[in-house]
Amino acid sequence: MQISGPTQRLCRLLADWPRQSLFAWLAEQPSPLEALATKAHPPDSWRRKTPNQRFVDSQGLPKSLAKFFHVAVEIFDEEFPPALKHIPDPPLVLFCLGNLDTPRLNCVSVVGARRCSTLGKTIAHSMGAELAELGCCIVSGLAIGVDAAAHRGALSVAGHESPRGPQELGLGLNVGFVETSPPCARTIAILGSGLGCLYPKHHIGLAKTILAAGGLIVSEYPADTQPRPFQFPERNRLIRGLSSITVLVEAGEESGSLITARLALEQGRDVCAVPGSPTSPVSRGCHRMIRQGAALVTCARDVFEELGQPCETLPLTAAVPARNRAEAKLVEKPVGQNARPAEAAALSDLAINVLGLLATEALQFDEIRTMASASAQQVSQGLIELQLAGFVRQGPDGYIRVL
């Protein structure tokens, strides 16, 4: 890990004093950098009861991540993201893995429920892909559900769609750092644990894909810091602070994502929310935020308008996941409006009929079979054909049409 002298000194102080106490002491110094160059320190009465030695001893990473650029930057460093210097309770040190260019692009956070619906994952992926394609950097928390879908959406634009995880549909993130050539992933993952204790563990593949694609992973905790519940709300303030606008895709009434959105509103940051079904528990948080002043959005066009950057070239509907764009180009009219896109994909009449029954709300297999008045074998065959062609996805709540 690359670390400068002032950053090392700050880490040694963080081992003995809490972040908030250390920040208050630095704010009192005529020159904080000069204070760090001396042996001066905050009052002993402010010390931690138990020193956190990880700040001075922890530098290790798993072998699978050790090949990527690893650096610690402190709040006075030129490479420290400027947006995070001015938030309440800013981090003093950031441990970074990956592409650490100075933030220049619009950062948009896309957050939502871990236990989201299939539709929620589809929307998050599409939102992440479309915003990244338009030059935004997607910021999220690498969690299962909406976060991972948004990251994967951004990765798909850079041509680095990551493989499906055991609990995820194949769906991405956002940064705000300058683009390189070949295209890098415009996505930043901010962790609620140390870089060496990535959580959830089964997202190690997604993390490696983000890094290999030129994205960034950030934590304010030393590498071997295990995930603990209170660290995730702390992490959320960084997601919120790095972004000019927050997009809430799905959220329950007591979710961490909803807390992130509420804090953004309280601090004068723009917040958008995607509406859902009136009866969906994972949409109640979004509906509450809309009632409290969040902008209602359904696609990247809406988000850009909230940013004050209307884009007449954007499609009216949310972006189609990248792996389905080849099929989507064959579709000139929406399904159900005298259009037969399935014919272009050489689907059977059975598959076309099943596709006509599906909508943006998920349906269980038995519901589809009843509506189709067909045998289980016929419906199963039609659904498999549609999934292979990219028109339908299966999630934990049923089958959903994505084109």
C-alpha positions as CSV (number, residue, x, y, z in Angstrom):
1,M,0.0,0.0,0.0
2,Q,1.3,3.5,-0.9
3,I,1.0,5.9,2.0
4,S,2.6,9.3,2.5
5,G,4.1,10.6,5.7
6,P,1.2,12.9,6.7
7,T,-1.2,10.0,6.1
8,Q,0.8,7.7,8.2
9,R,0.8,10.2,11.0
10,L,-3.0,10.7,10.7
11,C,-3.5,6.9,10.9
12,R,-1.4,6.7,14.0
13,L,-3.5,9.4,15.6
14,L,-6.7,7.7,14.5
15,A,-5.5,4.6,16.3
16,D,-5.8,6.5,19.6
17,W,-8.4,9.2,19.0
18,P,-11.9,8.9,17.4
19,R,-12.3,10.5,14.0
20,Q,-14.7,13.2,15.3
21,S,-12.3,14.2,18.1
22,L,-9.3,14.3,15.9
23,F,-11.2,16.4,13.3
24,A,-12.2,18.9,16.0
25,W,-8.6,19.2,17.2
26,L,-7.2,19.7,13.6
27,A,-9.8,22.4,13.0
28,E,-8.4,24.3,15.9
29,Q,-4.8,24.3,14.5
30,P,-3.5,27.3,12.6
31,S,-2.0,24.8,10.1
32,P,-3.2,21.2,10.4
33,L,-0.5,19.9,8.1
34,E,2.2,21.5,10.2
35,A,0.6,20.1,13.3
36,L,0.7,16.6,11.8
37,A,4.4,17.1,11.1
38,T,5.0,17.5,14.9
39,K,4.4,15.2,17.9
40,A,1.4,17.3,18.9
41,H,-1.9,15.5,19.5
42,P,-5.4,16.0,20.9
43,P,-6.0,16.1,24.6
44,D,-5.5,12.8,26.4
45,S,-9.0,13.0,27.8
46,W,-10.3,12.5,24.3
47,R,-8.4,9.2,23.7
48,R,-10.2,6.0,22.8
49,K,-10.7,3.7,25.7
50,T,-9.4,0.9,23.5
51,P,-6.8,1.8,20.8
52,N,-7.7,0.7,17.3
53,Q,-4.3,-0.7,16.2
54,R,-5.6,-1.6,12.8
55,F,-4.9,1.9,11.6
56,V,-1.2,1.3,12.0
57,D,-0.9,-2.5,11.6
58,S,-3.4,-3.3,8.9
59,Q,-2.3,-3.2,5.3
60,G,-3.0,-6.7,4.0
61,L,-5.3,-7.6,1.2
62,P,-6.5,-10.9,-0.2
63,K,-4.2,-12.3,-2.9
64,S,-6.9,-11.8,-5.5
65,L,-6.9,-8.1,-4.9
66,A,-3.2,-7.5,-4.1
67,K,-2.3,-6.8,-7.8
68,F,-4.5,-3.7,-7.9
69,F,-3.3,-0.2,-7.1
70,H,-3.7,0.3,-3.3
71,V,-3.2,3.7,-1.7
72,A,-4.3,5.6,1.5
73,V,-5.1,9.3,1.0
74,E,-5.7,11.8,3.8
75,I,-8.1,14.8,3.8
76,F,-5.4,17.3,2.9
77,D,-4.1,15.2,-0.1
78,E,-4.8,16.6,-3.6
79,E,-6.1,13.2,-4.6
80,F,-8.7,13.2,-1.8
81,P,-12.2,13.6,-3.4
82,P,-13.1,17.4,-2.9
83,A,-16.8,16.6,-2.4
84,L,-16.1,14.6,0.7
85,K,-14.0,17.4,2.3
86,H,-17.2,19.5,2.9
87,I,-19.7,17.0,4.3
88,P,-20.6,16.9,8.0
89,D,-18.3,14.5,9.7
90,P,-15.9,14.0,6.8
91,P,-13.5,11.0,6.7
92,L,-9.9,11.8,7.5
93,V,-8.3,8.9,5.7
94,L,-9.6,6.9,2.7
95,F,-8.2,3.5,1.7
96,C,-8.5,3.2,-2.0
97,L,-8.2,0.3,-4.4
98,G,-8.1,0.9,-8.2
99,N,-8.3,4.1,-10.3
100,L,-7.7,7.2,-8.3
101,D,-8.0,10.0,-10.8
102,T,-9.3,13.4,-9.6
103,P,-13.2,13.4,-9.6
104,R,-14.4,15.3,-12.7
105,L,-17.6,13.7,-13.8
106,N,-21.1,14.0,-12.3
107,C,-21.3,11.4,-9.6
108,V,-24.8,9.8,-9.2
109,S,-25.5,7.4,-6.4
110,V,-27.9,4.6,-7.2
111,V,-29.1,2.8,-4.0
112,G,-31.9,0.6,-2.8
113,A,-33.1,-2.5,-1.1
114,R,-31.0,-5.6,-0.7
115,R,-34.1,-7.8,-0.9
116,C,-35.4,-6.0,-3.9
117,S,-37.7,-7.3,-6.6
118,T,-36.7,-8.5,-10.1
119,L,-38.1,-5.3,-11.5
120,G,-36.0,-3.3,-9.0
121,K,-32.8,-5.0,-10.2
122,T,-33.7,-4.5,-13.8
123,I,-34.4,-0.8,-13.2
124,A,-31.2,-0.3,-11.2
125,H,-29.1,-2.0,-13.9
126,S,-30.7,0.0,-16.7
127,M,-30.3,3.3,-14.7
128,G,-26.6,2.5,-14.0
129,A,-25.9,1.6,-17.6
130,E,-27.7,4.6,-19.1
131,L,-26.2,7.2,-16.7
132,A,-22.7,5.8,-17.1
133,E,-23.1,5.9,-20.9
134,L,-24.0,9.6,-20.6
135,G,-20.8,10.3,-18.7
136,C,-22.0,10.0,-15.1
137,C,-20.1,8.0,-12.5
138,I,-22.3,5.5,-10.5
139,V,-21.7,5.3,-6.8
140,S,-23.1,2.6,-4.6
141,G,-22.3,0.2,-1.8
142,L,-21.5,-3.2,-3.4
143,A,-24.4,-4.8,-1.4
144,I,-26.7,-7.4,-2.9
145,G,-29.8,-6.3,-4.7
146,V,-30.0,-2.7,-6.1
147,D,-26.4,-1.8,-5.3
148,A,-24.9,-4.7,-7.2
149,A,-27.3,-4.2,-10.1
150,A,-26.3,-0.5,-10.5
151,H,-22.6,-1.4,-10.5
152,R,-23.1,-4.1,-13.1
153,G,-25.1,-1.7,-15.3
154,A,-22.1,0.7,-15.3
155,L,-19.8,-2.2,-16.0
156,S,-21.8,-3.2,-19.0
157,V,-21.2,0.1,-20.6
158,A,-17.4,-0.3,-20.3
159,G,-17.8,-3.8,-21.8
160,H,-17.1,-5.6,-18.6
161,E,-20.4,-7.1,-17.6
162,S,-19.6,-9.2,-14.6
163,P,-20.9,-12.8,-14.1
164,R,-23.9,-13.6,-12.1
165,G,-23.5,-14.1,-8.4
166,P,-25.3,-17.0,-6.6
167,Q,-27.9,-14.6,-5.2
168,E,-28.1,-12.0,-8.0
169,L,-29.4,-11.6,-11.5
170,G,-26.7,-10.7,-14.0
171,L,-27.0,-7.0,-13.4
172,G,-23.8,-2.4,-11.5
173,L,-21.9,1.4,-9.9
174,N,-20.7,5.2,-10.4
175,V,-17.6,7.3,-9.7
176,G,-16.9,10.7,-11.0
177,F,-13.3,10.1,-12.1
178,V,-11.8,10.9,-15.4
179,E,-12.3,8.4,-18.2
180,T,-9.3,6.6,-19.7
181,S,-8.9,4.8,-23.0
182,P,-10.0,2.0,-23.4
183,P,-13.3,2.9,-21.6
184,C,-13.1,2.4,-17.9
185,A,-15.9,1.5,-15.6
186,R,-17.6,4.7,-14.3
187,T,-18.4,3.2,-11.0
188,I,-17.2,3.5,-7.4
189,A,-18.0,1.0,-4.6
190,I,-17.9,2.3,-1.1
191,L,-17.6,-0.4,1.6
192,G,-18.8,-0.6,5.2
193,S,-15.8,-2.8,6.0
194,G,-12.1,-2.9,5.3
195,L,-10.8,-3.6,1.8
196,G,-9.4,-6.9,3.1
197,C,-12.8,-8.0,4.5
198,L,-15.0,-7.3,1.5
199,Y,-18.7,-7.7,2.3
200,P,-20.7,-9.6,1.1
201,K,-18.0,-12.2,0.5
202,H,-19.6,-13.6,-2.6
203,H,-19.2,-10.2,-4.3
204,I,-15.4,-10.6,-4.5
205,G,-15.9,-11.5,-8.2
206,L,-17.9,-8.3,-8.8
207,A,-15.2,-6.3,-6.9
208,K,-12.4,-7.7,-9.1
209,T,-14.4,-6.9,-12.2
210,I,-14.9,-3.3,-11.1
211,L,-11.1,-3.0,-10.5
212,A,-10.1,-4.8,-13.7
213,A,-12.4,-2.4,-15.6
214,G,-10.8,0.7,-14.2
215,G,-13.3,1.4,-11.4
216,L,-12.6,2.2,-7.7
217,I,-13.3,0.7,-4.4
218,V,-13.1,2.9,-1.3
219,S,-13.3,2.4,2.5
220,E,-12.5,4.6,5.5
221,Y,-11.7,1.5,7.6
222,P,-8.3,-0.3,7.8
223,A,-8.0,-3.4,5.6
224,D,-8.8,-6.0,8.2
225,T,-11.8,-4.3,9.7
226,Q,-14.7,-6.7,9.7
227,P,-18.2,-5.5,8.7
228,R,-20.3,-4.3,11.7
229,P,-23.8,-2.9,11.7
230,F,-23.0,0.7,12.7
231,Q,-20.4,1.0,9.9
232,F,-22.9,0.8,7.1
233,P,-24.8,4.0,8.1
234,E,-21.3,5.7,8.3
235,R,-20.6,4.3,4.8
236,N,-23.8,5.8,3.5
237,R,-22.8,9.3,4.3
238,L,-19.8,8.8,1.9
239,I,-22.1,7.5,-0.8
240,R,-24.3,10.5,-0.3
241,G,-21.5,13.0,0.0
242,L,-19.6,11.9,-3.1
243,S,-22.8,12.3,-5.3
244,S,-24.5,15.4,-6.7
245,I,-27.8,13.4,-6.7
246,T,-29.1,10.2,-5.2
247,V,-31.5,7.9,-7.0
248,L,-33.5,5.6,-4.7
249,V,-34.8,2.6,-6.7
250,E,-36.5,0.5,-4.0
251,A,-36.4,0.8,-0.3
252,G,-38.5,-0.3,2.7
253,E,-39.7,2.1,5.3
254,E,-36.7,1.4,7.7
255,S,-33.9,0.6,5.2
256,G,-30.4,2.1,5.2
257,S,-30.9,3.4,1.7
258,L,-33.9,5.4,2.9
259,I,-31.7,6.9,5.6
260,T,-29.2,7.8,2.9
261,A,-31.9,9.6,0.9
262,R,-33.3,11.4,3.9
263,L,-29.9,12.7,4.9
264,A,-29.3,13.9,1.4
265,L,-32.5,15.9,1.5
266,E,-31.7,17.4,4.9
267,Q,-28.3,18.5,3.5
268,G,-29.8,20.1,0.4
269,R,-28.7,17.4,-2.0
270,D,-31.0,16.4,-4.8
271,V,-32.9,13.1,-4.3
272,C,-34.8,11.1,-6.8
273,A,-37.0,8.1,-6.3
274,V,-38.4,5.5,-8.6
275,P,-42.1,4.8,-7.9
276,G,-43.3,1.2,-7.6
277,S,-46.5,-0.7,-7.0
278,P,-48.7,0.8,-4.3
279,T,-48.8,-2.6,-2.6
280,S,-45.1,-3.4,-2.7
281,P,-43.3,-3.3,0.7
282,V,-40.0,-2.4,-1.0
283,S,-41.5,0.7,-2.6
284,R,-43.0,2.3,0.5
285,G,-39.7,4.1,1.2
286,C,-39.6,5.5,-2.3
287,H,-43.2,6.7,-2.1
288,R,-42.5,8.3,1.3
289,M,-39.5,10.2,-0.1
290,I,-41.6,11.4,-3.1
291,R,-44.2,12.8,-0.7
292,Q,-41.4,14.5,1.3
293,G,-40.0,16.3,-1.8
294,A,-37.9,13.8,-3.7
295,A,-38.3,14.0,-7.5
296,L,-40.2,11.2,-9.2
297,V,-38.0,9.6,-11.9
298,T,-38.4,6.5,-14.1
299,C,-35.3,6.8,-16.4
300,A,-32.0,8.5,-16.9
301,R,-33.7,11.4,-18.8
302,D,-35.5,12.3,-15.7
303,V,-32.4,12.2,-13.6
304,F,-30.5,14.5,-16.0
305,E,-33.4,17.0,-15.9
306,E,-33.0,17.1,-12.1
307,L,-29.3,17.7,-12.6
308,G,-30.2,20.7,-14.8
309,Q,-28.9,18.9,-17.9
310,P,-31.8,17.9,-20.1
311,C,-30.8,15.5,-22.8
312,E,-33.1,15.4,-25.8
313,T,-31.3,12.4,-27.3
314,L,-32.2,10.1,-24.4
315,P,-34.9,7.4,-25.0
316,L,-38.2,7.9,-23.2
317,T,-37.9,4.6,-21.4
318,A,-35.3,3.2,-19.1
319,A,-32.2,1.7,-20.8
320,V,-32.2,-1.9,-21.8
321,P,-29.4,-4.0,-20.1
322,A,-26.4,-4.1,-22.3
323,R,-26.5,-7.8,-23.1
324,N,-30.0,-7.3,-24.5
325,R,-29.2,-4.3,-26.7
326,A,-28.7,-6.4,-29.8
327,E,-32.2,-7.8,-29.5
328,A,-33.6,-4.4,-28.5
329,K,-32.3,-2.8,-31.7
330,L,-34.7,-5.1,-33.6
331,V,-37.6,-3.6,-31.7
332,E,-39.0,-0.4,-33.3
333,K,-42.3,-0.4,-31.4
334,P,-43.1,-1.3,-27.7
335,V,-44.5,-4.8,-27.1
336,G,-48.2,-4.7,-27.3
337,Q,-48.5,-1.8,-29.7
338,N,-48.9,-3.6,-33.0
339,A,-45.4,-4.7,-32.7
340,R,-44.0,-8.3,-32.9
341,P,-40.4,-8.0,-31.8
342,A,-40.3,-11.7,-31.0
343,E,-40.6,-12.5,-34.7
344,A,-37.3,-10.6,-35.3
345,A,-35.7,-12.9,-32.7
346,A,-37.1,-15.9,-34.5
347,L,-39.2,-17.0,-31.5
348,S,-42.0,-19.6,-31.7
349,D,-45.7,-18.6,-31.6
350,L,-45.9,-20.3,-28.2
351,A,-43.1,-18.0,-26.9
352,I,-44.8,-14.9,-28.5
353,N,-48.1,-15.8,-26.8
354,V,-46.4,-16.2,-23.4
355,L,-44.5,-12.9,-23.8
356,G,-47.8,-11.1,-24.4
357,L,-49.0,-12.2,-20.9
358,L,-46.0,-10.8,-19.1
359,A,-45.6,-7.2,-17.9
360,T,-43.4,-5.2,-15.6
361,E,-44.9,-6.9,-12.5
362,A,-43.6,-10.3,-11.9
363,L,-45.8,-13.4,-12.4
364,Q,-45.5,-16.8,-10.9
365,F,-45.3,-19.9,-13.1
366,D,-48.8,-21.1,-12.2
367,E,-50.3,-17.7,-12.9
368,I,-48.7,-17.7,-16.4
369,R,-49.9,-21.2,-17.0
370,T,-53.5,-20.4,-16.0
371,M,-53.6,-17.2,-18.2
372,A,-52.0,-19.0,-21.1
373,S,-54.5,-22.0,-20.9
374,A,-51.5,-24.3,-21.8
375,S,-49.8,-27.2,-20.2
376,A,-46.9,-26.8,-17.8
377,Q,-44.5,-28.2,-20.3
378,Q,-45.6,-25.8,-23.0
379,V,-45.3,-22.8,-20.7
380,S,-41.9,-23.9,-19.4
381,Q,-40.7,-24.3,-23.0
382,G,-41.9,-20.8,-23.9
383,L,-40.3,-19.2,-20.9
384,I,-37.0,-20.9,-21.5
385,E,-37.0,-19.6,-25.1
386,L,-37.8,-16.1,-23.9
387,Q,-35.1,-16.1,-21.3
388,L,-32.5,-17.3,-23.8
389,A,-33.5,-14.5,-26.2
390,G,-33.3,-11.9,-23.4
391,F,-37.0,-11.0,-23.3
392,V,-37.7,-12.4,-19.9
393,R,-35.9,-12.8,-16.6
394,Q,-36.7,-15.0,-13.6
395,G,-36.3,-13.7,-10.1
396,P,-37.3,-14.8,-6.7
397,D,-40.8,-13.2,-7.1
398,G,-41.5,-14.7,-10.6
399,Y,-41.0,-14.0,-14.2
400,I,-40.8,-10.4,-15.6
401,R,-40.6,-9.0,-19.1
402,V,-37.6,-6.8,-19.7
403,L,-38.2,-5.8,-23.3
